[in-house]
Amino acid sequence: MIIERTILGSIVKDLYKGKVLILYGARQVGKTTLVREIQALHKADSVYLNCDEPDILAAFSGKTSTQMGAFIGGKKLVILDEAQQVPNIGRTLKLLHDSFPQTQLLATGSSSFELSDKVSEPLTGRKTEFTLYPFSVGELASRYSALEAGRLLERRLLYGMYPEIALKGGHPAEELKSLARSYSYKDVLKYHNIKNHELLEKLLQALALQVGSEVSYNELASLLGVDKNTVASYIQILEKAFIIFRLGPFSRNIRNELKRLRKIYFYDTGLRNALINNLNPLNLRQDAGALWENFLVAERRKFLANHGLDRQTYFWRTQQQQEIDYLETEGDSLSAFEIKWGKVRAKPPKVFKEAYPDAVFTGVNRDNYLAFLTQKK
């Protein structure tokens, strides 16, 4: 059974609008399956080209627009999967776009630092970008009832939402660990010829153990025995590989609000658990609360991205440790969410309420999390 991805409709809607379409996403999140679905809509008028194949790579490396035009054979839709493998891919896509304006180009890339950096300047004003993440709770709702989703909730926290893992029965611990080893590092280590596997692994493990807490680059640098700039650079690379993302502190009115630290979450909790080799059930874990927070914040981030909702996201905490886990802003509106596995409080901290009296506060736990992950307001 194919799970329909939320962004499918948006991509189809943007076909033949005069732009090159770029689809980013980590390895194994389903990019190839998605573009194959799009190709199926066009049948004979399309061609799928895997740029990992040597002959395909050669056909687009250092060739003129005439040579490439002969290769694609006047197809209406041309899909270049793993397009970052093509040298000077930005120039290649620009040549094809300008020379064959009736042809829709759709290119995918497994890491934004490999593809985005190469197409940014050549395709200025010529591209529309999308990102595909692991399955979301909303996407899996088409396959599982609310009752089944409740029964599978702990499994999703432990093993994550990568398609290969989420659709597999049982307890796919070895598959998840293989995924972490094979795919998470492949693009990261390749970028800038990073050869320090041990440092990267220790950094990921340190970040995994600090989920839900503020992260200090200085403390990480001291722990790893490197300088702060190296830590910042590696974290940026991990973000561009769609492994982690940052959440900054919210601050407007209060002098003692945190302003510099940030939280770092993993896009997939299964990947995070595999990195620290902890796939134990929740009742045997000391990090169940942090794991739940990571899961919900990541799922909400997917939901906003999948539905094209442009909102700023934060956490809030004072130096006196008064805190709210997650905030969203849109224009002048402010929504605050307290995330707990069990019972949640009905009101925000007094100092927050006094500083932001118009903010909407909601407690999120196991009983109402689906509304948090599937509602646009």
N, C-alpha and C positions, 0 to 999 in steps of 0.2 A: 504494500500500500504506500503510495507516494503522499507525503505530507505537503500540503500546499503552503509555500512560503509567503509571508505577508507582503514582501516587497515585489512579488511577481507582478501584481497588477500595476504598480508604479512603473516598473521597467517597461512593460508592454505599452503602457500609455505614452511613454516617452520615445518609443520607436518612431523613426522617420520624421523626427522634428528638426533635422539638420545638425544633430550633435553626435559625437562619438560617445558611446555609453561605456563607462568603466565600472566593473564590479570587483570590489575588494572583499577579502575575507581570509581568515586563517585556513590552513590546509584541513581538509576533511570536514568542513562545515556544510558542504553540499553545493558548491558553486557549479561544478560540472553537471550535476543533476538538474539544477535550476536552468542553466543555459540550454541544456538538451530539451527541457520542456518548452522553452521559448522557440527553439528550432523546430520542434514538432508542429508548431502552429503554422510554419511556413513551408514545411515539406521540401519539395523539389527546388524552391527558390532560395534555399539556404545552404551553407556549408560550415561544418564544424572542423576547426583546425587546432590540434594539440601541439603547442609550441615546444613541448618536451621532446617531440619526435624530430630526429635529425633532419629529415627531408623537408619538413615544414619549416624548421628553423632556418635552413639554408635558403628556402624560397623567399624569405623576408629579410635576409641579412645582406645589406649592401646592394640591394636591387633597385632598379629604376621603377617609376610608377607604371611604365608600360609592361615591364616584366612581371610585376606583381599583379597587374590587371589581367594579364593572360592567365596567370595561375588561379585567380579566384573565379575566372570564367563568367563574369557578369552576374554573379549571384546577387539577389536582393538583400540578403542578410549574411554577413560574414562574422563568424565567432572565432576569436583568437583566445584560446584557453591557455593560462599560464603565460601570458604575453610578455611578462618581464624577462623571459629567457631570450627574447630577440634584442640584439644590440641596437642601440639608438631607436628603441621602440617608439618614442615620442615623435621622432622625425618620420618614421615609417607610417604611423597612424595619420600624421598630418598630410603626407603625400597621398595616401589612399583617400582620405576624406576630401581633399581639395580636387583630386583628379577624378573621383567617381562619386559625385554628390548624391546620386540616387541610391548608392549602396549604404546600408546601415551597418556600421562597425560596432561590435560588442566585444570588449576585451576584458579578461579577468586576470587578477593577480593575487597571489597568496600573501603578499606583505606590502603594505603601503609604501615602505621606504624603498622597495625595489621598483615598483611601478609608478607610484605617484611622483617621486622625484624626477623620473625620466620623462613623464608626459606633461608636467606642470607648465613649463614654458612653451613648448611647441604647440600644445593644445589650448592655450589661453583663449577663452571664449568659444571653444569648439567642443567642450566635453560636459557630460552630466555624470556625476559619480554616485554610486550606491555601495553600501556595505552589507554583506551577509554575515550574520552571527550564527552560533549554534542554535538549535531549536529553542523557541520561546515557549512558555507555558500556554500562551494564546494559540500558537500554531498547533501544539499537541492536543488542544481541546477538541479538534476535529476527529481525533482518533479515540480519545479516552473521555468517559463521562466524568462528571464532577466527583462521583463516588470513587471511581477508579483513580482519578487524579489524587484524591486524598490518600488512598492506599499507597500510591507510588511516590508520595511527596518525599519521604525520607530517602528513598532510593535515588531520587533526582538530586538531592543535596549531596549524597555521598559520591555518586558516579557521574553527575553532570548531565549535560544536554547535547553533547556532540551526537550527530545522527547515528553513527555506527554503534554508539554505546546506549543511547536512549531507547532505541528500537530493539535492542537485544534483551532476551530474557535472562533470568538467573542473576549471577553476580559477576560481571565481566571485569574482574580486577586486573587480570593479565593484559587484556585488550586495552584497558585504560592506561596502564603503565607503559605499554608499548606506544600508545598514541602520544603520551607525554615525551617519551624519549625520541621518537622518530620525527614528529612533526613540530613540536614546540621549539626545538632547538635548531632545526634545519635552516630556517630562514635567518634566525637571529645570529647564529655563528657565521653564516656566510657574509653577512653585512659587515663591511669594513674589515673583512678577513679576521674576525675575532677568533682567537685561538685559545683563550683562557676559559676552557669548559668548566673548570672547577670554580672559578670566580662567579661565572654566570649561574651555576647551579646553587652556590651558597647564597647569592643574592636573591634568587627566586624562593629558596627555602626561608630566608629571613623575612621576605615580604609575606609569604604564606602564613608565617607564624604571627605576623603583626596585623592581620586582617581585622578590621574593626577598631584599630587603635591609630593614633596619629603617628606618622612616619617622619623621622628626622634623618635627612641625608647625612648629617655630620655623624650621628650615631651609627648609621649603616657603614659609613666609610671607616670608622674606628673598628667596628666589628670585623670588617672584611680586610682591613689592612691596606686600603687604597685611599686616594684622595676623593673629596666630595664631588669634583667635576666628573670623575670616572663613574661614580654611582649615578649621578644625574644623567650622564650619557647613556648608560646601560638601561636605565629605567625608560628613557625616551625610546630606545630601540625596542624594548619589550612592549611598549604601548603601540608602536607602529606594526608590531607583529601580531596585534590583537590578542595578546596574552593577559595584559593588565590594563587598568585605567585608573586615573587619579580623580579624587573628589576633594575640592578645595574648601576652605572654611568660609562661612558666610559672616559678613561683618558690615554693619552700617552705623549703629548708634552707640554701642556700649564700649567704653574704653578698654575693659578687660576681656573682650572677646578675642579668641585666638585669630591671628591674621596670617601666620606664616606656615604653620604645619599643614600637612595634607594627609588624607587617607588614601590607601591604594587597595584596590579590589581586583580579583581575577574575573575575567569574563565567564569562566566556567569553574564551578566549584569542584567538579570531578578532577579536572586537571590540577587544581590547587591541592586537593587531597593526595593525589598520586605523587606530587612533588615532595611532600613531607611523609610519604609512605604511611598514611593513616586513613584507612578505609573502614575503620571500626564503626559500629552502629552508634546512633546518637546517645544512647544511654550509657555508653562507655567512653564518651568524649568529654574533655574539659573545654572544648572550643565550640560546643553546639550553638551557643548564642551568636558568636562571631560568624560561624558558618551560615547560619540562617540570615544574618544581616547581609553577608556577601551575596547570597543567593537572591534575595529580594532586590537589592540595589542593582545587581547585574541584570536581573530580569526586567526591572523598570527601565533601565538604560536601553535594553533591546527594544522594549515596547515603544519608547519615544522615537528611537531611530527608525524602526520598522514602519511607523505611521507618519514619519516626517514632521514630528512635533519639535519645534525649536524652543527648548527650555534650558535654562541654566540650572545646574544641580550643585548642591553643597551639603555639608554637615555644619552643625553649630555647636560650639562649646566655649565655655568661659574658662578663665584660669582657675576658677573655684570648682571646676569639673561639673558644672551644670551643662547638660547636653541634650541635643536632639539629633537623631541619627541621620536624617535625610530631609533636605529641603529642595523645593523647586520654585523657580520664579519665571513668570511670563508677563512681561510688561510691568505693571505696578502690583500685580497679584503675587502673594507669597503663600505657599502651602508647606506645612511642616508635618513630618511623619515620625512617630515613635515606633521602632521595630522591636518586637519581643516574641520569643517562641511561645511564652505563656501569657499571663495576664498583662495588659498594658494600662497605663494611667489614663485618666479621662481628660486631664488638662496639661498644658505645657508648663515648664518652670515659670515661676512668677516673674522673674526678671525678663524672660523672653516675652511674656504676655504684655508686660508694661512697655517694653521697647517696640514691639510689633503688634499692636492691638488689633489690626485688621487681618493678621495671618490666620489661615484656616488650619486647625490642628486635628490630626487623625492618628489613632493608635492602630497599628497593623500587627496581627498575629496569625496563628494557624486558622482561626475561624473566619477571617475576612480578607486574607491575602489575595484571593483571586480578584476581588474588586480593585485592589491596588494595582494589580498587574494587567488588567484588561480594560480599565476605564480611562478615558482621555481627560477627565476632570477629577 
